[in-house]
Amino acid sequence: MKKLLLLAAILPQALLADWVIVQKTFLDSKDKAESLIIKVKGEKARLDMGSKMSLLHDGTTGEMKMFMHEQKMMMNMNGDTLKTAMALAGQFLGKQGESSKPEATGTKEKVGEYEAEIYQWKGPLGAGKFWVAAGFPNFKELNAIQDKMTKAMGSPTASLAPQAADFPGMVVKSEMEVLGKKTVTELVSAKEEPVSDDTFAAPAGYQEMKIPGLPGR
């Protein structure tokens, strides 16, 4: 469930253009970074979390498939099942209260080639800092990607953590501590480039893992 909530927060929904977004994430202050590669084509999106996990989402049907490569296991959820899972999580998270909006600190720092303003946020689940580049090309489209997915999934984190639309630019770096876990994420690149249809093909030979405790599973 925690992995689903994390993915709900970071996986984008589709735009008409094809996009490839590359991030690197440091979990729990570890020196080794995990790569996050997001590919978007039409109403389909794919996220690869290192070599361990991939997630496919179809915005037309609402279907989501999660693949755990080391175990050769997969989870398959349609739109209704996914929203039920998020609603169950929301019964707990909703008791935590509403999140505050991120606030500009007035401090600016260079992150890569971009001049970024630092924002701070504190909410019921944790706190964070965000480096926001107002001059990032197409940032409104890229922010819309993230927020559209969060809304489509009915994610309970939507009111408990900052949304992309809360920022007047692209978040090129973030430091967050949520539920006692620290995560540092840096944007490597976000490019509009062709994505092959084969990108969204499910790998063969994976055994389906049922999700216990959900209606219809």
Secondary structure, DSSP 8 states (H G I E B T S, - for coil): -HHHHHHHHH-----SS-EEEEEEEEETT-SS-EEEEEEEETTEEEEEETTTEEEEEETTT--EEEEETTTTEEEEE-HHHHHHHHHHHHHHHGGG------EEEEEEEEETTEEEEEEEEEETTEEEEEEEETT-TTHHHHHHHHHHHHHHHT-GGGGTS--GGGSSSEEEEEEEEETTEEEEEEEEEEEE----GGGG---SS-EE---TTSTT-
